[in-house]
Amino acid sequence: MTNQKTLFILLTIATIILSIISLTLGGANIGLGEVFEILRGGLSDDMRSTILLELRAPRVVMAILIGMLLASSGVVTQSVFLNPLADPYIIGIAASAVFGAVVAYLLKLPDFYYGVFAFICSALLSLFIFKLAKKTQSVATLLIIGIALSSFLGAFTSFATYLIGEDSFKIVAWSMGYLGGANWDKVFIITLPLIFCVLYFYIKRHDLNVLLSGDEEAKALGLDTAKIKKRLLVVSALAVSFSVGFTGMIGFVGLIIPHTLRLLLKTSNNAILIPLSLVAGAFFVLFCDSIGKSILAPIEVPIGVITAFFGAPFFLVLAINSRRGIQ
């Protein structure tokens, strides 16, 4: 327990420090001293204050919230499928959320509906994948299904991008992950599903632990496994869909964070993993966004590219060494 508390505190402190550093990164040259002056209200430069408080600050907060959503949904998805490779990005849930967001965009609906349409599509796909996973316990089959569905839905996204033409930047940004459109209104909207999802996941932490023992033992303990898994997947889809609706495809967060925590702590206890995944996911997404803003400055590298840079090799190693079930 001491190690877990220490890790939680260290990750929280690291995220706070990185948040302050991230506020200095961007096209406008705002130093660390100026950041503190603006935050204290002591700097009268309206332009710099606007850049910091209306552009950079909501982006930092959005990165933290998205990291929490994706990492916690990854913990739950892996526990439901008893599979360390069952990341929402890899098995196609995120691709379906992009599909829904694109449909909302084509219908010229307000930003809020991007998350709503993304949720509907990802929830339906989650339940579909769950039914298929019940028929086969093969990791390879699950991955093939996810890749096939992602490719199919990705084809629609590409076609929509082609039809829209020069005005397709928003869809292109979704496909690569983009936090540059963050504002305080979006932060407020995405906070609501985050609170709901995290509370639900934590309330169901003991049920998730029971599921890790297998369906037969869970049923013997009186748990309606099919019902609880469906509900967990739908709530997980809600987390992923609002993330995709506002920031696009930021992959591998739900794969890297839960599995790394399991390896470090040598535990699959969801009562421990869920809280830790929140701060670890927040730090990881903020770290990747900071790299994306600074590595080729003033050119900005999409955050999805950075997370894929870390995630793809991680996934490859995990896929080679993984056995059936969460290790």
C-alpha positions in Angstrom: 0.0 0.0 0.0 2.9 2.3 0.8 4.3 1.9 -2.7 0.9 2.6 -4.3 0.4 5.8 -2.3 4.0 6.9 -3.0 3.5 6.4 -6.8 0.1 8.2 -6.7 1.7 11.2 -4.9 4.7 11.3 -7.2 2.5 11.1 -10.4 0.3 13.9 -9.0 3.3 16.1 -8.3 4.9 15.3 -11.7 1.6 16.2 -13.5 1.4 19.5 -11.7 5.0 20.4 -12.5 4.5 19.3 -16.1 1.3 21.4 -16.4 3.2 24.5 -15.4 6.0 23.7 -17.9 3.4 23.0 -20.6 2.0 26.5 -20.1 5.3 27.9 -21.4 5.3 25.9 -24.6 3.9 27.3 -27.8 4.4 29.8 -30.5 4.3 32.9 -28.2 7.3 33.2 -26.0 6.0 33.2 -22.4 8.5 32.4 -19.8 8.0 30.6 -16.5 8.2 33.8 -14.5 5.6 35.4 -16.7 3.3 32.3 -16.3 3.3 32.8 -12.5 2.8 36.6 -12.9 -0.2 36.0 -15.2 -1.7 33.3 -12.9 -1.4 35.8 -9.9 -3.0 38.5 -12.0 0.1 40.7 -11.8 0.9 41.0 -15.6 -1.1 43.5 -17.5 -0.2 42.3 -21.0 -3.6 41.4 -22.4 -2.3 39.4 -25.3 -0.1 37.2 -23.3 -2.8 36.7 -20.6 -5.3 35.7 -23.3 -2.9 33.2 -24.9 -2.1 31.7 -21.5 -5.6 31.7 -19.9 -7.8 31.1 -23.0 -5.6 28.9 -25.2 -2.9 27.1 -23.2 -4.6 26.6 -19.9 -7.7 24.9 -21.2 -5.5 22.7 -23.5 -3.5 21.6 -20.4 -6.6 20.8 -18.5 -8.1 19.0 -21.5 -5.0 16.8 -21.9 -5.3 15.8 -18.2 -9.0 15.0 -18.5 -8.6 13.0 -21.7 -5.7 11.0 -20.2 -8.0 10.1 -17.2 -10.8 9.0 -19.5 -8.7 6.9 -21.8 -6.6 5.2 -19.1 -9.5 4.4 -16.9 -11.5 3.0 -19.8 -8.5 0.9 -20.7 -8.4 -0.6 -17.2 -12.1 -1.6 -17.5 -11.9 -2.9 -21.0 -9.0 -5.2 -20.2 -10.7 -6.5 -17.1 -14.0 -7.2 -19.0 -12.2 -9.1 -21.8 -9.6 -10.6 -19.5 -7.1 -9.5 -22.1 -4.2 -7.1 -21.7 -4.4 -6.3 -25.4 -8.1 -5.1 -25.2 -7.5 -1.4 -25.6 -10.4 0.7 -26.9 -8.2 2.0 -29.7 -7.0 -1.4 -30.8 -10.3 -3.3 -30.8 -12.1 -0.6 -32.8 -14.2 1.3 -30.2 -12.3 4.5 -30.8 -12.7 4.1 -34.6 -16.4 3.8 -34.2 -16.4 6.9 -32.0 -14.6 8.8 -34.8 -17.2 7.5 -37.2 -20.0 8.9 -35.0 -18.2 12.3 -34.6 -17.8 12.5 -38.4 -21.5 11.8 -39.0 -22.3 14.7 -36.5 -19.9 16.9 -38.4 -21.4 16.1 -41.7 -24.9 16.9 -40.3 -23.4 20.3 -39.2 -24.4 19.7 -35.6 -23.0 21.6 -32.6 -19.8 20.3 -31.0 -21.7 18.7 -28.1 -23.3 16.2 -30.5 -19.9 15.0 -31.7 -19.6 13.2 -28.3 -23.2 12.1 -28.4 -23.0 10.5 -31.9 -19.6 9.1 -31.0 -21.0 7.5 -27.9 -24.0 5.9 -29.7 -21.7 4.3 -32.3 -19.0 3.2 -29.9 -21.5 1.8 -27.4 -23.1 -0.3 -30.2 -19.8 -1.5 -31.4 -18.7 -2.3 -27.8 -21.7 -4.6 -27.3 -21.1 -6.2 -30.8 -17.5 -6.9 -29.9 -18.5 -8.3 -26.5 -20.9 -10.8 -28.2 -18.2 -11.9 -30.6 -15.6 -12.2 -27.8 -18.0 -14.5 -25.9 -18.0 -16.9 -28.8 -14.2 -17.1 -29.0 -11.5 -16.8 -26.4 -8.8 -16.3 -29.0 -6.8 -13.1 -28.6 -5.8 -13.2 -32.3 -9.5 -13.4 -33.3 -10.4 -10.4 -31.1 -7.6 -8.3 -32.6 -8.5 -9.3 -36.1 -12.1 -8.3 -35.5 -11.0 -4.9 -34.1 -8.6 -4.3 -37.0 -11.2 -5.2 -39.5 -13.8 -2.9 -38.0 -11.3 -0.1 -37.6 -10.4 -0.4 -41.2 -14.0 -0.4 -42.4 -15.0 2.6 -40.3 -11.7 4.3 -41.2 -12.6 3.9 -44.9 -15.8 5.9 -44.3 -13.8 8.6 -42.5 -11.3 8.8 -45.3 -14.1 9.0 -47.9 -15.8 11.8 -45.9 -12.5 13.6 -45.8 -12.1 13.3 -49.5 -15.6 14.6 -50.2 -15.3 17.6 -47.9 -12.0 18.6 -49.5 -10.3 21.8 -48.3 -12.6 22.1 -45.3 -11.7 18.7 -44.0 -9.1 19.8 -41.4 -11.3 19.0 -38.5 -11.6 15.3 -39.6 -7.9 15.1 -40.4 -7.2 16.4 -36.9 -9.5 13.8 -35.4 -7.7 11.0 -37.2 -4.4 12.1 -35.7 -5.5 13.5 -32.4 -5.6 17.2 -31.8 -5.8 19.2 -28.5 -5.4 22.6 -30.1 -9.2 23.2 -30.2 -9.6 23.0 -26.4 -11.6 25.8 -24.7 -13.2 26.1 -21.3 -16.7 25.2 -22.7 -15.3 21.9 -23.9 -13.5 21.3 -20.7 -16.7 21.8 -18.8 -18.7 19.4 -21.1 -16.1 16.6 -20.9 -15.8 16.9 -17.1 -19.4 15.7 -16.7 -18.9 12.2 -18.4 -15.5 12.0 -16.7 -17.0 12.3 -13.3 -19.8 9.9 -14.1 -17.5 7.3 -15.7 -14.9 7.4 -13.0 -17.4 7.1 -10.2 -19.1 4.2 -11.9 -15.9 2.4 -12.5 -14.8 2.8 -8.9 -18.1 1.8 -7.5 -17.9 -1.4 -9.6 -14.2 -2.0 -8.7 -15.1 -5.1 -6.7 -17.2 -6.5 -9.4 -14.3 -6.0 -11.8 -12.0 -7.9 -9.5 -14.5 -10.8 -9.3 -14.7 -10.8 -13.2 -10.9 -11.4 -13.2 -11.5 -14.9 -11.7 -13.5 -16.0 -14.7 -17.2 -16.2 -15.5 -17.8 -19.5 -13.8 -16.5 -18.3 -10.4 -18.1 -14.9 -10.8 -21.5 -16.6 -11.4 -20.9 -18.8 -8.4 -20.5 -15.7 -6.3 -23.8 -14.4 -7.5 -22.6 -11.9 -10.2 -24.6 -11.5 -13.4 -21.6 -11.4 -15.6 -23.3 -10.7 -18.9 -25.2 -7.8 -17.4 -22.3 -6.2 -15.6 -20.0 -6.6 -18.5 -22.4 -4.9 -20.9 -22.9 -2.0 -18.5 -19.2 -1.6 -18.0 -18.5 -1.6 -21.7 -21.2 1.0 -22.4 -19.8 3.3 -19.8 -16.3 2.7 -21.1 -17.6 3.6 -24.6 -19.0 6.8 -23.1 -15.5 7.7 -21.8 -13.9 7.0 -25.2 -16.5 8.6 -27.3 -16.4 12.0 -25.6 -12.6 11.9 -25.7 -12.8 11.2 -29.5 -15.6 13.7 -30.0 -13.4 16.6 -28.8 -9.8 15.5 -29.4 -9.9 12.7 -32.0 -8.0 9.4 -32.1 -5.4 9.4 -29.3 -4.4 5.8 -29.3 -2.6 3.3 -27.0 -3.2 5.3 -23.7 -5.7 2.6 -22.6 -3.1 -0.1 -23.4 0.1 1.4 -22.0 -1.1 2.9 -18.7 -3.0 -0.1 -17.2 -0.5 -2.7 -18.2 2.5 -0.6 -17.1 0.8 -0.2 -13.7 0.2 -3.9 -13.4 3.8 -4.6 -14.1 5.1 -2.0 -11.7 2.8 -2.9 -8.8 2.4 -6.6 -9.6 -1.4 -6.4 -9.0 -4.6 -6.6 -10.9 -6.7 -5.1 -8.1 -9.0 -2.5 -9.8 -9.4 -0.7 -6.5 -5.7 0.2 -6.9 -5.5 0.4 -10.7 -8.4 2.8 -11.3 -7.2 5.7 -9.1 -3.6 5.3 -10.3 -4.6 5.1 -13.9 -6.3 8.5 -13.6 -3.1 10.3 -12.6 -0.8 8.2 -14.8 -3.0 8.7 -17.8 -3.2 12.4 -17.2 0.6 12.7 -16.9 1.2 10.5 -20.0 -1.2 12.5 -22.3 0.1 15.8 -21.1 3.7 14.6 -21.6 2.9 13.5 -25.1 1.2 16.8 -25.9 4.1 18.7 -24.5 6.5 16.8 -26.8 4.2 17.4 -29.8 4.2 21.1 -29.1 8.0 21.4 -28.6 9.9 18.8 -30.6 9.5 20.5 -34.0 8.5 24.0 -32.8 6.9 26.1 -34.2 5.4 23.1 -36.1 3.1 21.1 -33.9 3.1 17.3 -34.1 -0.4 15.8 -33.5 -0.6 14.1 -30.1 -1.9 10.8 -31.7 1.4 10.6 -33.6 3.4 10.8 -30.3 1.3 8.3 -28.4 1.6 5.9 -31.4 5.4 6.3 -31.3 5.4 5.0 -27.7 2.4 2.7 -28.0 3.2 0.7 -31.2 6.4 -0.8 -29.9 4.8 -1.4 -26.5 1.9 -3.2 -28.2 4.2 -5.3 -30.4 6.2 -6.5 -27.4 3.0 -7.2 -25.4 1.4 -9.1 -28.3 4.5 -11.3 -28.6 4.8 -12.1 -24.9 1.2 -12.1 -23.9 -0.7 -15.2 -22.9 -4.5 -15.6 -22.6 -5.9 -13.4 -19.8 -4.5 -10.5 -17.9 -1.1 -11.3 -16.5 
